[in-house]
Every structure is written in C-alpha cells, then in structure tokens.
Amino acid sequence: MPSMPTTDTIGAYEAKTHFSALIEKVEAGDEITITKHGTPVARLVPIKKELTTAERRQVIEDWINRPDKPTLGGLKIRDLINEGRR
C-alpha cells in the first residue's frame, strides 16, 4: 500500500528560497501549503498520474480476480431493482 502524503507548511519567502527542494518533495507525493504572514495562500500538490491502458487492464483484472468476491447474500438483482422502485 502506498504511503500517505505528508502536508508541510512553509512561509512564502522560505518557499521562494527553497523552491527546487519543495518541487522534489511534491514529486515524491507530499503536499506543501504556502503561507503569507501565517495565512495559507497557496498549496503545491502533485499532479495525478494518468494510468496507461496496460495499468488500467491490470487494475480491472486484479479486481475481478480478488479472493473476497462480494455476494448478494442470496438476494436476487431483480428483487433489489423492484425494491428501489417502490
């Protein structure tokens, strides 16, 4: 499981001074809140990576072949649809 991103807070002057290091942290998945006189004014966040077609297929296959397949516990889909229409 991927690690949770950390959120750091940094002043605007320090952010300007250490911008390259902040970009490296964001590339690694961290989020940076930039403040001005103690008030949050901006946030640096990583861009969400698009999955390739092969990665999407793998995710779908993993989901289909997971060991804990959900069941309806004996219920029928038609009964659930009819129940939703009432």
Gaussian input, Z-matrix of N, CA and C with variables (Angstrom, degrees):
# hf/3-21g

backbone

0 1
 N
 C     1     B1
 C     2     B2     1     A1
 N     3     B3     2     A2     1     D1
 C     4     B4     3     A3     2     D2
 C     5     B5     4     A4     3     D3
 N     6     B6     5     A5     4     D4
 C     7     B7     6     A6     5     D5
 C     8     B8     7     A7     6     D6
 N     9     B9     8     A8     7     D7
 C    10    B10     9     A9     8     D8
 C    11    B11    10    A10     9     D9
 N    12    B12    11    A11    10    D10
 C    13    B13    12    A12    11    D11
 C    14    B14    13    A13    12    D12
 N    15    B15    14    A14    13    D13
 C    16    B16    15    A15    14    D14
 C    17    B17    16    A16    15    D15
 N    18    B18    17    A17    16    D16
 C    19    B19    18    A18    17    D17
 C    20    B20    19    A19    18    D18
 N    21    B21    20    A20    19    D19
 C    22    B22    21    A21    20    D20
 C    23    B23    22    A22    21    D21
 N    24    B24    23    A23    22    D22
 C    25    B25    24    A24    23    D23
 C    26    B26    25    A25    24    D24
 N    27    B27    26    A26    25    D25
 C    28    B28    27    A27    26    D26
 C    29    B29    28    A28    27    D27
 N    30    B30    29    A29    28    D28
 C    31    B31    30    A30    29    D29
 C    32    B32    31    A31    30    D30
 N    33    B33    32    A32    31    D31
 C    34    B34    33    A33    32    D32
 C    35    B35    34    A34    33    D33
 N    36    B36    35    A35    34    D34
 C    37    B37    36    A36    35    D35
 C    38    B38    37    A37    36    D36
 N    39    B39    38    A38    37    D37
 C    40    B40    39    A39    38    D38
 C    41    B41    40    A40    39    D39
 N    42    B42    41    A41    40    D40
 C    43    B43    42    A42    41    D41
 C    44    B44    43    A43    42    D42
 N    45    B45    44    A44    43    D43
 C    46    B46    45    A45    44    D44
 C    47    B47    46    A46    45    D45
 N    48    B48    47    A47    46    D46
 C    49    B49    48    A48    47    D47
 C    50    B50    49    A49    48    D48
 N    51    B51    50    A50    49    D49
 C    52    B52    51    A51    50    D50
 C    53    B53    52    A52    51    D51
 N    54    B54    53    A53    52    D52
 C    55    B55    54    A54    53    D53
 C    56    B56    55    A55    54    D54
 N    57    B57    56    A56    55    D55
 C    58    B58    57    A57    56    D56
 C    59    B59    58    A58    57    D57
 N    60    B60    59    A59    58    D58
 C    61    B61    60    A60    59    D59
 C    62    B62    61    A61    60    D60
 N    63    B63    62    A62    61    D61
 C    64    B64    63    A63    62    D62
 C    65    B65    64    A64    63    D63
 N    66    B66    65    A65    64    D64
 C    67    B67    66    A66    65    D65
 C    68    B68    67    A67    66    D66
 N    69    B69    68    A68    67    D67
 C    70    B70    69    A69    68    D68
 C    71    B71    70    A70    69    D69
 N    72    B72    71    A71    70    D70
 C    73    B73    72    A72    71    D71
 C    74    B74    73    A73    72    D72
 N    75    B75    74    A74    73    D73
 C    76    B76    75    A75    74    D74
 C    77    B77    76    A76    75    D75
 N    78    B78    77    A77    76    D76
 C    79    B79    78    A78    77    D77
 C    80    B80    79    A79    78    D78
 N    81    B81    80    A80    79    D79
 C    82    B82    81    A81    80    D80
 C    83    B83    82    A82    81    D81
 N    84    B84    83    A83    82    D82
 C    85    B85    84    A84    83    D83
 C    86    B86    85    A85    84    D84
 N    87    B87    86    A86    85    D85
 C    88    B88    87    A87    86    D86
 C    89    B89    88    A88    87    D87
 N    90    B90    89    A89    88    D88
 C    91    B91    90    A90    89    D89
 C    92    B92    91    A91    90    D90
 N    93    B93    92    A92    91    D91
 C    94    B94    93    A93    92    D92
 C    95    B95    94    A94    93    D93
 N    96    B96    95    A95    94    D94
 C    97    B97    96    A96    95    D95
 C    98    B98    97    A97    96    D96
 N    99    B99    98    A98    97    D97
 C   100   B100    99    A99    98    D98
 C   101   B101   100   A100    99    D99
 N   102   B102   101   A101   100   D100
 C   103   B103   102   A102   101   D101
 C   104   B104   103   A103   102   D102
 N   105   B105   104   A104   103   D103
 C   106   B106   105   A105   104   D104
 C   107   B107   106   A106   105   D105
 N   108   B108   107   A107   106   D106
 C   109   B109   108   A108   107   D107
 C   110   B110   109   A109   108   D108
 N   111   B111   110   A110   109   D109
 C   112   B112   111   A111   110   D110
 C   113   B113   112   A112   111   D111
 N   114   B114   113   A113   112   D112
 C   115   B115   114   A114   113   D113
 C   116   B116   115   A115   114   D114
 N   117   B117   116   A116   115   D115
 C   118   B118   117   A117   116   D116
 C   119   B119   118   A118   117   D117
 N   120   B120   119   A119   118   D118
 C   121   B121   120   A120   119   D119
 C   122   B122   121   A121   120   D120
 N   123   B123   122   A122   121   D121
 C   124   B124   123   A123   122   D122
 C   125   B125   124   A124   123   D123
 N   126   B126   125   A125   124   D124
 C   127   B127   126   A126   125   D125
 C   128   B128   127   A127   126   D126
 N   129   B129   128   A128   127   D127
 C   130   B130   129   A129   128   D128
 C   131   B131   130   A130   129   D129
 N   132   B132   131   A131   130   D130
 C   133   B133   132   A132   131   D131
 C   134   B134   133   A133   132   D132
 N   135   B135   134   A134   133   D133
 C   136   B136   135   A135   134   D134
 C   137   B137   136   A136   135   D135
 N   138   B138   137   A137   136   D136
 C   139   B139   138   A138   137   D137
 C   140   B140   139   A139   138   D138
 N   141   B141   140   A140   139   D139
 C   142   B142   141   A141   140   D140
 C   143   B143   142   A142   141   D141
 N   144   B144   143   A143   142   D142
 C   145   B145   144   A144   143   D143
 C   146   B146   145   A145   144   D144
 N   147   B147   146   A146   145   D145
 C   148   B148   147   A147   146   D146
 C   149   B149   148   A148   147   D147
 N   150   B150   149   A149   148   D148
 C   151   B151   150   A150   149   D149
 C   152   B152   151   A151   150   D150
 N   153   B153   152   A152   151   D151
 C   154   B154   153   A153   152   D152
 C   155   B155   154   A154   153   D153
 N   156   B156   155   A155   154   D154
 C   157   B157   156   A156   155   D155
 C   158   B158   157   A157   156   D156
 N   159   B159   158   A158   157   D157
 C   160   B160   159   A159   158   D158
 C   161   B161   160   A160   159   D159
 N   162   B162   161   A161   160   D160
 C   163   B163   162   A162   161   D161
 C   164   B164   163   A163   162   D162
 N   165   B165   164   A164   163   D163
 C   166   B166   165   A165   164   D164
 C   167   B167   166   A166   165   D165
 N   168   B168   167   A167   166   D166
 C   169   B169   168   A168   167   D167
 C   170   B170   169   A169   168   D168
 N   171   B171   170   A170   169   D169
 C   172   B172   171   A171   170   D170
 C   173   B173   172   A172   171   D171
 N   174   B174   173   A173   172   D172
 C   175   B175   174   A174   173   D173
 C   176   B176   175   A175   174   D174
 N   177   B177   176   A176   175   D175
 C   178   B178   177   A177   176   D176
 C   179   B179   178   A178   177   D177
 N   180   B180   179   A179   178   D178
 C   181   B181   180   A180   179   D179
 C   182   B182   181   A181   180   D180
 N   183   B183   182   A182   181   D181
 C   184   B184   183   A183   182   D182
 C   185   B185   184   A184   183   D183
 N   186   B186   185   A185   184   D184
 C   187   B187   186   A186   185   D185
 C   188   B188   187   A187   186   D186
 N   189   B189   188   A188   187   D187
 C   190   B190   189   A189   188   D188
 C   191   B191   190   A190   189   D189
 N   192   B192   191   A191   190   D190
 C   193   B193   192   A192   191   D191
 C   194   B194   193   A193   192   D192
 N   195   B195   194   A194   193   D193
 C   196   B196   195   A195   194   D194
 C   197   B197   196   A196   195   D195
 N   198   B198   197   A197   196   D196
 C   199   B199   198   A198   197   D197
 C   200   B200   199   A199   198   D198
 N   201   B201   200   A200   199   D199
 C   202   B202   201   A201   200   D200
 C   203   B203   202   A202   201   D201
 N   204   B204   203   A203   202   D202
 C   205   B205   204   A204   203   D203
 C   206   B206   205   A205   204   D204
 N   207   B207   206   A206   205   D205
 C   208   B208   207   A207   206   D206
 C   209   B209   208   A208   207   D207
 N   210   B210   209   A209   208   D208
 C   211   B211   210   A210   209   D209
 C   212   B212   211   A211   210   D210
 N   213   B213   212   A212   211   D211
 C   214   B214   213   A213   212   D212
 C   215   B215   214   A214   213   D213
 N   216   B216   215   A215   214   D214
 C   217   B217   216   A216   215   D215
 C   218   B218   217   A217   216   D216
 N   219   B219   218   A218   217   D217
 C   220   B220   219   A219   218   D218
 C   221   B221   220   A220   219   D219
 N   222   B222   221   A221   220   D220
 C   223   B223   222   A222   221   D221
 C   224   B224   223   A223   222   D222
 N   225   B225   224   A224   223   D223
 C   226   B226   225   A225   224   D224
 C   227   B227   226   A226   225   D225
 N   228   B228   227   A227   226   D226
 C   229   B229   228   A228   227   D227
 C   230   B230   229   A229   228   D228
 N   231   B231   230   A230   229   D229
 C   232   B232   231   A231   230   D230
 C   233   B233   232   A232   231   D231
 N   234   B234   233   A233   232   D232
 C   235   B235   234   A234   233   D233
 C   236   B236   235   A235   234   D234
 N   237   B237   236   A236   235   D235
 C   238   B238   237   A237   236   D236
 C   239   B239   238   A238   237   D237
 N   240   B240   239   A239   238   D238
 C   241   B241   240   A240   239   D239
 C   242   B242   241   A241   240   D240
 N   243   B243   242   A242   241   D241
 C   244   B244   243   A243   242   D242
 C   245   B245   244   A244   243   D243
 N   246   B246   245   A245   244   D244
 C   247   B247   246   A246   245   D245
 C   248   B248   247   A247   246   D246
 N   249   B249   248   A248   247   D247
 C   250   B250   249   A249   248   D248
 C   251   B251   250   A250   249   D249
 N   252   B252   251   A251   250   D250
 C   253   B253   252   A252   251   D251
 C   254   B254   253   A253   252   D252
 N   255   B255   254   A254   253   D253
 C   256   B256   255   A255   254   D254
 C   257   B257   256   A256   255   D255

   B1=1.4414
   B2=1.5299
   B3=1.3855
   B4=1.4558
   B5=1.5153
   B6=1.3438
   B7=1.4521
   B8=1.5228
   B9=1.3104
   B10=1.4616
   B11=1.5203
   B12=1.3388
   B13=1.4634
   B14=1.5218
   B15=1.3167
   B16=1.4509
   B17=1.5224
   B18=1.3215
   B19=1.4579
   B20=1.5157
   B21=1.3268
   B22=1.4551
   B23=1.5183
   B24=1.3160
   B25=1.4583
   B26=1.5194
   B27=1.3351
   B28=1.4566
   B29=1.5243
   B30=1.3240
   B31=1.4594
   B32=1.5236
   B33=1.3281
   B34=1.4639
   B35=1.5316
   B36=1.3186
   B37=1.4636
   B38=1.5323
   B39=1.3339
   B40=1.4593
   B41=1.5296
   B42=1.3308
   B43=1.4685
   B44=1.5226
   B45=1.3399
   B46=1.4621
   B47=1.5280
   B48=1.3113
   B49=1.4588
   B50=1.5316
   B51=1.3308
   B52=1.4632
   B53=1.5303
   B54=1.3322
   B55=1.4604
   B56=1.5291
   B57=1.3051
   B58=1.4734
   B59=1.5226
   B60=1.3224
   B61=1.4626
   B62=1.5285
   B63=1.3404
   B64=1.4598
   B65=1.5309
   B66=1.3244
   B67=1.4599
   B68=1.5237
   B69=1.3197
   B70=1.4680
   B71=1.5235
   B72=1.3336
   B73=1.4605
   B74=1.5250
   B75=1.3430
   B76=1.4654
   B77=1.5321
   B78=1.3229
   B79=1.4655
   B80=1.5245
   B81=1.3345
   B82=1.4618
   B83=1.5293
   B84=1.3514
   B85=1.4642
   B86=1.5108
   B87=1.3130
   B88=1.4684
   B89=1.5242
   B90=1.3147
   B91=1.4610
   B92=1.5205
   B93=1.3288
   B94=1.4614
   B95=1.5243
   B96=1.3255
   B97=1.4589
   B98=1.5231
   B99=1.3236
   B100=1.4680
   B101=1.5242
   B102=1.3255
   B103=1.4592
   B104=1.5248
   B105=1.3142
   B106=1.4634
   B107=1.5194
   B108=1.3146
   B109=1.4730
   B110=1.5317
   B111=1.3486
   B112=1.4590
   B113=1.5139
   B114=1.3306
   B115=1.4588
   B116=1.5329
   B117=1.3339
   B118=1.4647
   B119=1.5334
   B120=1.3371
   B121=1.4642
   B122=1.5272
   B123=1.3238
   B124=1.4623
   B125=1.5196
   B126=1.3321
   B127=1.4599
   B128=1.5248
   B129=1.3198
   B130=1.4533
   B131=1.5226
   B132=1.3275
   B133=1.4659
   B134=1.5199
   B135=1.3308
   B136=1.4584
   B137=1.5300
   B138=1.3214
   B139=1.4579
   B140=1.5149
   B141=1.3113
   B142=1.4528
   B143=1.5273
   B144=1.3229
   B145=1.4541
   B146=1.5223
   B147=1.3228
   B148=1.4607
   B149=1.5259
   B150=1.3181
   B151=1.4545
   B152=1.5247
   B153=1.3163
   B154=1.4587
   B155=1.5264
   B156=1.3116
   B157=1.4635
   B158=1.5224
   B159=1.3247
   B160=1.4636
   B161=1.5310
   B162=1.3400
   B163=1.4690
   B164=1.5230
   B165=1.3254
   B166=1.4775
   B167=1.5172
   B168=1.3349
   B169=1.4682
   B170=1.5243
   B171=1.3413
   B172=1.4642
   B173=1.5279
   B174=1.3255
   B175=1.4641
   B176=1.5286
   B177=1.3285
   B178=1.4644
   B179=1.5298
   B180=1.3244
   B181=1.4624
   B182=1.5267
   B183=1.3157
   B184=1.4723
   B185=1.5168
   B186=1.3264
   B187=1.4634
   B188=1.5219
   B189=1.3244
   B190=1.4656
   B191=1.5200
   B192=1.3309
   B193=1.4601
   B194=1.5272
   B195=1.3185
   B196=1.4656
   B197=1.5303
   B198=1.3260
   B199=1.4630
   B200=1.5260
   B201=1.3003
   B202=1.4733
   B203=1.5316
   B204=1.3128
   B205=1.4610
   B206=1.5334
   B207=1.3356
   B208=1.4626
   B209=1.5297
   B210=1.3141
   B211=1.4633
   B212=1.5171
   B213=1.3023
   B214=1.4659
   B215=1.5256
   B216=1.3190
   B217=1.4557
   B218=1.5193
   B219=1.3306
   B220=1.4628
   B221=1.5170
   B222=1.3185
   B223=1.4637
   B224=1.5228
   B225=1.3096
   B226=1.4495
   B227=1.5317
   B228=1.3267
   B229=1.4593
   B230=1.5191
   B231=1.3307
   B232=1.4709
   B233=1.5311
   B234=1.3342
   B235=1.4690
   B236=1.5343
   B237=1.3368
   B238=1.4680
   B239=1.5209
   B240=1.3384
   B241=1.4721
   B242=1.5223
   B243=1.3241
   B244=1.4649
   B245=1.5293
   B246=1.3241
   B247=1.4628
   B248=1.5430
   B249=1.3123
   B250=1.4588
   B251=1.5190
   B252=1.3206
   B253=1.4696
   B254=1.5255
   B255=1.3221
   B256=1.4691
   B257=1.4869
   A1=107.97
   A2=117.29
   A3=119.04
   A4=110.97
   A5=115.10
   A6=119.04
   A7=110.12
   A8=115.70
   A9=121.22
   A10=108.82
   A11=117.23
   A12=118.74
   A13=110.26
   A14=115.53
   A15=119.65
   A16=108.64
   A17=116.17
   A18=120.87
   A19=107.71
   A20=115.92
   A21=122.00
   A22=108.77
   A23=116.09
   A24=121.93
   A25=107.62
   A26=114.87
   A27=119.62
   A28=108.27
   A29=116.44
   A30=121.55
   A31=111.20
   A32=116.70
   A33=122.10
   A34=111.72
   A35=117.93
   A36=120.45
   A37=110.24
   A38=116.36
   A39=120.53
   A40=110.47
   A41=116.70
   A42=120.05
   A43=110.43
   A44=116.32
   A45=120.49
   A46=109.93
   A47=115.65
   A48=121.09
   A49=112.09
   A50=117.31
   A51=121.89
   A52=111.71
   A53=116.78
   A54=120.76
   A55=112.81
   A56=118.44
   A57=121.27
   A58=111.57
   A59=117.09
   A60=120.84
   A61=110.76
   A62=116.74
   A63=120.03
   A64=110.64
   A65=116.77
   A66=120.53
   A67=110.65
   A68=117.45
   A69=120.76
   A70=111.22
   A71=116.71
   A72=120.01
   A73=111.02
   A74=116.35
   A75=120.35
   A76=109.73
   A77=117.22
   A78=120.35
   A79=111.36
   A80=116.39
   A81=121.17
   A82=112.28
   A83=117.19
   A84=120.20
   A85=115.71
   A86=118.30
   A87=120.55
   A88=111.13
   A89=115.83
   A90=122.68
   A91=108.35
   A92=116.34
   A93=121.60
   A94=108.05
   A95=116.96
   A96=121.97
   A97=107.59
   A98=115.85
   A99=121.21
   A100=107.99
   A101=115.49
   A102=120.63
   A103=110.57
   A104=114.56
   A105=121.33
   A106=105.73
   A107=115.75
   A108=122.15
   A109=110.84
   A110=115.87
   A111=121.25
   A112=115.24
   A113=118.49
   A114=122.40
   A115=109.27
   A116=117.83
   A117=119.46
   A118=110.79
   A119=116.18
   A120=120.63
   A121=112.57
   A122=118.06
   A123=120.25
   A124=109.41
   A125=114.64
   A126=120.00
   A127=108.57
   A128=116.29
   A129=122.57
   A130=107.05
   A131=116.27
   A132=120.79
   A133=108.89
   A134=117.25
   A135=119.06
   A136=110.67
   A137=115.64
   A138=120.58
   A139=107.85
   A140=115.91
   A141=120.93
   A142=109.13
   A143=115.86
   A144=122.26
   A145=109.50
   A146=116.21
   A147=121.71
   A148=108.73
   A149=116.10
   A150=120.35
   A151=110.30
   A152=116.37
   A153=120.20
   A154=108.57
   A155=116.20
   A156=120.49
   A157=110.53
   A158=117.01
   A159=120.70
   A160=111.06
   A161=116.93
   A162=120.20
   A163=110.62
   A164=117.36
   A165=120.49
   A166=110.88
   A167=115.92
   A168=119.29
   A169=111.03
   A170=116.50
   A171=120.50
   A172=110.84
   A173=117.49
   A174=121.06
   A175=110.04
   A176=116.74
   A177=120.73
   A178=110.18
   A179=116.75
   A180=120.15
   A181=111.42
   A182=117.31
   A183=120.90
   A184=110.62
   A185=116.77
   A186=120.64
   A187=110.49
   A188=116.74
   A189=120.59
   A190=111.08
   A191=117.25
   A192=121.55
   A193=114.05
   A194=118.11
   A195=119.62
   A196=110.06
   A197=117.29
   A198=120.93
   A199=114.27
   A200=118.96
   A201=121.48
   A202=110.80
   A203=116.81
   A204=121.07
   A205=110.09
   A206=117.00
   A207=119.63
   A208=111.02
   A209=115.49
   A210=120.71
   A211=108.16
   A212=115.13
   A213=120.68
   A214=111.07
   A215=117.43
   A216=120.94
   A217=113.05
   A218=117.30
   A219=120.90
   A220=114.25
   A221=118.02
   A222=120.34
   A223=109.87
   A224=115.22
   A225=120.61
   A226=108.93
   A227=116.10
   A228=121.01
   A229=110.28
   A230=118.29
   A231=121.65
   A232=110.45
   A233=118.16
   A234=121.36
   A235=110.82
   A236=116.52
   A237=119.80
   A238=111.15
   A239=116.77
   A240=120.11
   A241=109.16
   A242=117.38
   A243=120.34
   A244=111.59
   A245=116.80
   A246=121.33
   A247=109.77
   A248=116.37
   A249=120.08
   A250=113.56
   A251=117.20
   A252=121.61
   A253=112.94
   A254=117.85
   A255=120.40
   A256=111.83
   D1=136.11
   D2=-179.94
   D3=-67.91
   D4=151.31
   D5=179.25
   D6=-75.05
   D7=153.05
   D8=179.58
   D9=-73.90
   D10=138.43
   D11=178.32
   D12=-68.04
   D13=148.88
   D14=176.17
   D15=-96.85
   D16=152.35
   D17=177.92
   D18=-115.34
   D19=120.80
   D20=178.14
   D21=-109.69
   D22=154.35
   D23=174.97
   D24=-118.67
   D25=137.01
   D26=-176.91
   D27=-145.62
   D28=145.31
   D29=177.60
   D30=-71.40
   D31=155.55
   D32=-176.55
   D33=-59.90
   D34=-43.32
   D35=-178.93
   D36=-63.15
   D37=-45.28
   D38=179.79
   D39=-66.22
   D40=-36.61
   D41=177.99
   D42=-62.56
   D43=-41.49
   D44=178.88
   D45=-63.81
   D46=-40.86
   D47=-177.00
   D48=-68.90
   D49=-35.12
   D50=-173.98
   D51=-116.56
   D52=33.65
   D53=-173.78
   D54=-57.88
   D55=-44.04
   D56=-178.83
   D57=-59.97
   D58=-42.57
   D59=178.95
   D60=-66.10
   D61=-36.57
   D62=178.58
   D63=-65.92
   D64=-41.38
   D65=178.18
   D66=-60.70
   D67=-40.10
   D68=177.19
   D69=-61.93
   D70=-41.08
   D71=178.65
   D72=-65.02
   D73=-39.93
   D74=179.51
   D75=-66.82
   D76=-40.33
   D77=176.43
   D78=-59.08
   D79=-31.82
   D80=179.42
   D81=-80.44
   D82=-2.35
   D83=176.35
   D84=109.02
   D85=-3.33
   D86=-179.93
   D87=-79.43
   D88=158.70
   D89=173.34
   D90=-113.32
   D91=140.67
   D92=-178.23
   D93=-123.18
   D94=125.92
   D95=173.92
   D96=-99.18
   D97=127.88
   D98=-179.98
   D99=-102.71
   D100=130.89
   D101=-178.49
   D102=-113.89
   D103=155.90
   D104=173.52
   D105=-129.08
   D106=115.36
   D107=-175.63
   D108=55.42
   D109=38.69
   D110=176.09
   D111=84.37
   D112=-4.57
   D113=-179.47
   D114=-103.05
   D115=126.98
   D116=178.73
   D117=-61.62
   D118=131.34
   D119=-179.25
   D120=-125.94
   D121=-19.04
   D122=-178.51
   D123=-157.34
   D124=161.99
   D125=177.43
   D126=-138.63
   D127=131.88
   D128=172.84
   D129=-96.98
   D130=121.28
   D131=-179.28
   D132=-130.87
   D133=149.27
   D134=178.07
   D135=-68.68
   D136=146.86
   D137=175.26
   D138=-77.47
   D139=135.44
   D140=-179.37
   D141=-68.78
   D142=124.32
   D143=-178.12
   D144=-74.49
   D145=133.47
   D146=175.05
   D147=-76.95
   D148=139.41
   D149=177.55
   D150=-80.83
   D151=145.26
   D152=174.06
   D153=-76.13
   D154=166.65
   D155=178.26
   D156=-59.27
   D157=-41.49
   D158=179.49
   D159=-63.79
   D160=-40.35
   D161=178.59
   D162=-65.77
   D163=-39.89
   D164=177.45
   D165=-62.68
   D166=-45.63
   D167=178.83
   D168=-59.28
   D169=-41.58
   D170=-179.65
   D171=-63.95
   D172=-41.54
   D173=178.69
   D174=-61.38
   D175=-45.01
   D176=-179.68
   D177=-64.16
   D178=-44.41
   D179=179.45
   D180=-63.50
   D181=-42.10
   D182=176.81
   D183=-60.72
   D184=-39.52
   D185=-179.14
   D186=-67.95
   D187=-42.80
   D188=179.99
   D189=-65.37
   D190=-38.01
   D191=-175.22
   D192=-95.68
   D193=15.77
   D194=-179.42
   D195=-67.34
   D196=149.46
   D197=-174.76
   D198=-73.58
   D199=-22.29
   D200=-175.73
   D201=-101.49
   D202=58.99
   D203=-176.30
   D204=-59.19
   D205=126.54
   D206=179.42
   D207=-71.82
   D208=149.48
   D209=177.15
   D210=-127.70
   D211=167.69
   D212=176.77
   D213=-92.76
   D214=6.12
   D215=177.05
   D216=61.83
   D217=36.76
   D218=178.95
   D219=91.24
   D220=-9.84
   D221=178.47
   D222=-75.64
   D223=154.43
   D224=177.27
   D225=-105.14
   D226=142.43
   D227=-178.23
   D228=-57.65
   D229=-42.01
   D230=-179.92
   D231=-58.22
   D232=-41.38
   D233=178.77
   D234=-62.79
   D235=-40.21
   D236=178.73
   D237=-66.67
   D238=-39.74
   D239=178.53
   D240=-64.01
   D241=-45.45
   D242=179.90
   D243=-63.42
   D244=-37.46
   D245=178.72
   D246=-63.87
   D247=-38.86
   D248=179.24
   D249=-68.54
   D250=-22.20
   D251=-179.81
   D252=-83.08
   D253=-12.23
   D254=-178.31
   D255=-77.56

